[in-house]
């Protein structure tokens, strides 16, 4: 899709009468693909009522000449108009590669010297950012006819590794007039989510939450890290929808890794034994029940049902495997 507009290159007047044409003012009404809808106002010197409105439609991109002739006097003027592609905003990222739970920073930029961001309200109704395969969208620009909102930069956290296609789509009158694509890469290179075990040298004082999710498509997770003696660990809880915390945490880690290595409905008699064997004896919980365990290359993860006042009912608890201590 392209968006074109007109600019006045120069005007040449042929004077054949006493009232000379002294000025030509113009404005441009922009429209969609492969067409231009320009309105030129042709005025005579010091005669405000002597005007002629010339509308130009359907012009292809490039330079064209418009001849204006007075039917009474025969006076004429040649107006040269240049129809060019409108400089639409482009999508960019500060870092096109990142890790899960990193905040990826996106922003708008303009390849042209034209002040496109100052004129968006005359070009489009909205600009929307989306990610292929994910629900939700983020309105980067919105114009309701009187008020407008523009976000030049925004952040988003991806909770699963993969190659993502992100799109910036420009809309006018419920029609797509422009789309820009930016591909980004998200890895799972750290030991557990956003953490490397070697970096945990003390216990955190608060939960880390509010991971950027402008699409509203990711679970609302919070994390906390601890140092239990010499053993680092990380806890993960669901901040909202706590009555669904078991299902959401179970689904998240099953999608991130695979189905649990051990599960209570399959290994009910062995779950506590496996829990004690795979995790240190310095755990912080006094009343917990292991529901599912994931054994991965760098971390052992257990989904716990926890009893006690002022606690989350379900917590995902992770420690390093022996080889990563």
C-alpha positions in Angstrom: 0.0 0.0 0.0 1.2 3.5 -0.8 -0.1 6.9 0.3 0.5 9.8 -2.0 0.3 13.6 -1.7 0.8 16.7 -3.8 3.3 19.5 -3.6 3.4 22.7 -5.7 6.6 23.0 -7.6 6.1 26.3 -9.3 3.5 28.4 -11.1 3.8 30.4 -14.4 1.2 32.9 -15.3 0.4 34.2 -18.8 -1.1 37.7 -18.4 -3.6 38.7 -21.1 -5.7 41.1 -19.1 -5.3 44.0 -16.7 -6.1 42.0 -13.6 -2.9 40.0 -13.1 -2.9 36.7 -11.2 -0.6 37.4 -8.3 -0.8 34.4 -6.0 -1.8 30.8 -6.0 -2.4 29.1 -2.6 -3.1 25.5 -2.2 -3.9 22.7 0.1 -3.9 18.9 -0.3 -6.5 16.4 0.6 -4.6 13.1 0.8 -6.1 9.8 -0.3 -5.2 6.2 -0.8 -3.3 4.1 -3.3 -2.2 5.5 -6.7 -4.3 8.6 -6.7 -4.1 12.2 -5.5 -7.0 14.5 -4.6 -5.6 18.0 -4.5 -7.5 21.3 -4.1 -5.8 24.4 -5.4 -7.2 27.9 -4.7 -6.5 30.4 -7.5 -6.7 34.1 -6.4 -6.4 37.4 -8.2 -4.5 40.3 -6.7 -6.5 42.1 -3.9 -9.7 40.6 -5.1 -10.7 38.1 -2.4 -13.9 37.3 -4.2 -12.2 36.5 -7.5 -11.2 32.9 -6.7 -11.4 29.6 -8.5 -11.2 26.2 -6.8 -9.5 23.6 -8.9 -9.8 20.0 -7.8 -7.3 17.5 -9.2 -8.1 13.8 -8.9 -6.6 10.5 -10.1 -3.1 11.8 -10.9 -0.4 9.2 -10.9 2.9 9.6 -9.0 5.3 12.1 -10.6 5.3 15.6 -12.0 2.3 16.9 -13.9 1.2 20.3 -15.3 -2.2 21.8 -14.8 -3.4 24.6 -17.1 -6.0 27.0 -15.6 -7.9 29.2 -18.2 -10.4 32.0 -17.5 -13.4 31.2 -19.8 -14.3 34.9 -20.1 -10.9 36.6 -20.6 -8.9 33.8 -21.8 -6.2 34.4 -19.1 -4.3 31.2 -18.3 -1.8 29.9 -15.7 0.3 26.8 -15.7 0.6 25.0 -12.3 3.2 22.3 -11.9 2.3 19.7 -9.3 4.4 16.9 -8.0 2.7 13.8 -6.7 4.9 11.8 -4.3 4.7 9.0 -1.9 3.8 10.1 1.6 6.5 9.3 4.2 4.8 6.8 6.4 6.2 6.0 9.9 8.4 2.8 10.1 8.7 0.2 12.8 12.1 -0.3 14.6 13.5 -2.0 17.7 16.4 -1.0 19.8 17.5 -4.6 20.0 16.0 -7.0 17.5 17.2 -10.0 19.6 16.4 -10.7 23.2 15.6 -13.3 25.9 12.3 -14.3 27.3 11.2 -11.9 30.0 13.4 -9.1 28.6 11.5 -5.9 27.7 11.9 -5.4 23.9 11.8 -1.7 23.1 10.0 -0.7 19.9 9.8 2.8 18.4 8.6 4.8 15.3 11.1 6.3 12.9 10.8 8.2 9.6 13.2 7.7 6.7 12.1 11.0 5.2 12.9 14.6 6.2 9.1 15.3 6.0 7.5 16.1 9.4 5.2 13.1 9.1 4.5 12.7 12.8 3.1 16.2 13.0 0.5 15.5 10.3 -0.7 12.0 11.1 -4.2 13.1 12.0 -4.7 14.3 8.4 -3.3 11.0 7.0 -4.9 8.3 9.1 -7.3 7.4 12.0 -5.1 5.0 13.8 -1.8 3.1 13.8 -1.8 -0.4 15.4 1.0 -2.7 16.5 0.4 -6.5 16.4 2.4 -9.7 16.6 1.6 -12.6 14.3 0.2 -15.5 16.2 -0.6 -13.5 19.3 -3.9 -12.1 20.5 -4.4 -8.4 21.2 -3.1 -5.2 19.7 -1.5 -1.9 20.8 -2.8 1.4 19.4 0.3 3.4 18.7 -1.7 6.3 17.3 -5.3 7.2 17.7 -7.3 10.2 16.3 -11.0 10.6 17.0 -11.6 13.8 15.0 -10.6 16.2 17.7 -8.1 14.6 20.0 -5.1 12.4 19.2 -2.7 10.1 21.1 0.8 9.1 19.8 3.3 6.7 21.4 6.7 7.1 19.8 8.1 4.3 21.9 6.7 1.2 23.8 8.0 -2.0 25.3 6.8 -5.6 25.3 8.0 -8.7 27.0 7.8 -12.1 25.2 7.4 -15.1 27.5 8.2 -17.8 25.0 11.2 -18.1 22.6 10.7 -17.9 18.9 10.9 -15.9 15.7 8.2 -13.3 15.8 6.8 -11.2 12.9 5.6 -7.8 14.3 3.5 -5.4 12.2 2.8 -1.7 12.2 -0.5 -1.1 10.4 -1.9 2.3 9.4 -5.7 2.6 9.1 -8.0 5.2 7.5 -11.8 4.9 7.4 -11.5 1.2 8.5 -9.2 0.4 5.6 -5.6 -0.6 5.8 -3.5 1.9 3.8 0.0 0.9 4.9 1.9 -1.9 6.7 5.4 -2.3 7.9 6.9 -5.5 9.2 9.8 -6.1 11.6 11.1 -9.5 12.5 12.6 -10.1 16.0 14.2 -13.1 17.7 13.5 -14.2 21.3 15.7 -16.9 22.9 15.6 -18.9 26.1 19.3 -18.7 26.8 19.3 -18.1 30.6 19.2 -20.7 33.2 15.6 -20.1 34.3 13.4 -17.4 32.7 15.1 -14.1 33.2 17.8 -15.4 35.6 21.2 -17.0 35.5 22.0 -18.9 38.7 25.4 -17.4 39.1 23.9 -13.9 39.3 21.7 -14.7 42.4 24.0 -13.8 45.3 21.3 -12.7 47.8 17.6 -12.8 48.5 15.4 -10.3 46.7 13.4 -7.9 48.9 10.3 -7.9 46.8 8.5 -9.5 43.9 9.3 -8.5 40.4 6.2 -8.0 38.3 4.6 -5.8 35.8 6.4 -7.4 32.9 5.5 -5.3 29.9 2.6 -6.7 28.0 1.0 -4.1 25.7 -0.9 -6.8 23.9 -2.6 -8.2 27.0 -1.8 -11.7 25.7 0.6 -13.1 28.4 -0.1 -14.5 31.9 0.4 -11.9 34.6 3.4 -13.5 36.3 5.6 -12.2 39.1 9.0 -13.6 40.1 11.3 -13.5 43.1 14.8 -14.9 43.7 16.3 -16.3 46.8 19.6 -17.6 48.1 18.8 -20.6 50.4 22.1 -21.2 52.1 24.3 -21.7 49.0 21.5 -22.7 46.7 19.9 -20.1 44.5 16.2 -20.4 43.7 13.4 -18.5 41.9 9.7 -18.4 42.6 7.0 -17.7 40.1 3.4 -16.8 41.0 0.3 -15.5 39.2 -0.6 -12.0 40.3 -4.1 -11.8 38.9 -6.8 -14.5 38.5 -5.3 -16.4 41.4 -8.2 -18.8 41.4 -6.8 -20.0 38.0 -3.2 -20.0 39.1 -2.8 -23.8 38.9 -4.1 -24.1 35.4 -2.2 -21.0 34.1 1.1 -21.9 35.7 0.8 -25.5 34.6 0.0 -24.5 31.1 2.8 -21.9 30.9 5.6 -24.3 31.9 4.2 -27.2 29.8 4.3 -24.9 26.8 7.7 -23.5 27.7 9.3 -26.9 28.3 7.0 -29.9 27.7 4.6 -32.0 29.7 5.8 -32.5 33.3 8.5 -35.1 33.8 6.6 -36.2 36.9 3.0 -35.5 37.9 1.0 -36.3 41.0 -1.8 -38.2 39.3 0.8 -40.5 37.7 3.5 -40.7 40.5 1.4 -39.9 43.5 3.3 -42.2 45.9 6.7 -41.0 44.7 6.1 -37.2 44.4 7.4 -36.3 47.8 10.4 -38.6 47.4 11.2 -37.0 44.0 10.7 -33.6 45.4 13.2 -34.2 48.2 15.7 -35.8 45.8 15.6 -33.1 43.1 15.4 -30.0 45.4 17.5 -28.9 48.4 16.5 -29.4 51.9 16.7 -25.7 52.5 13.3 -24.8 50.9 11.4 -22.0 52.5 7.9 -23.7 52.7 6.7 -25.7 55.7 3.5 -27.0 54.2 3.6 -27.7 50.5 2.4 -30.4 48.1 4.3 -31.0 44.8 1.7 -31.3 42.0 4.1 -31.4 38.9 7.8 -31.5 38.3 9.8 -30.5 35.2 13.4 -31.7 34.9 15.2 -29.5 32.4 18.9 -29.1 31.4 19.5 -26.2 33.7 16.7 -26.1 36.2 14.3 -28.3 38.1 10.9 -26.7 38.4 8.1 -27.8 40.7 4.5 -26.6 40.9 3.6 -26.5 44.6 0.3 -26.2 46.3 1.1 -24.1 49.4 -0.8 -23.8 52.6 -0.6 -20.9 55.0 -1.9 -17.4 55.6 -1.1 -14.5 53.2 0.5 -16.8 50.6 -0.3 -17.6 47.0 -2.1 -21.0 46.8 0.2 -22.2 43.9 3.8 -21.4 43.4 6.3 -22.5 40.8 9.6 -23.1 42.5 12.9 -23.6 40.6 16.4 -24.6 41.6 19.5 -25.4 39.5 20.4 -28.9 38.6 23.6 -30.1 40.3 25.7 -29.5 37.2 24.7 -25.9 37.1 25.4 -25.0 40.7 
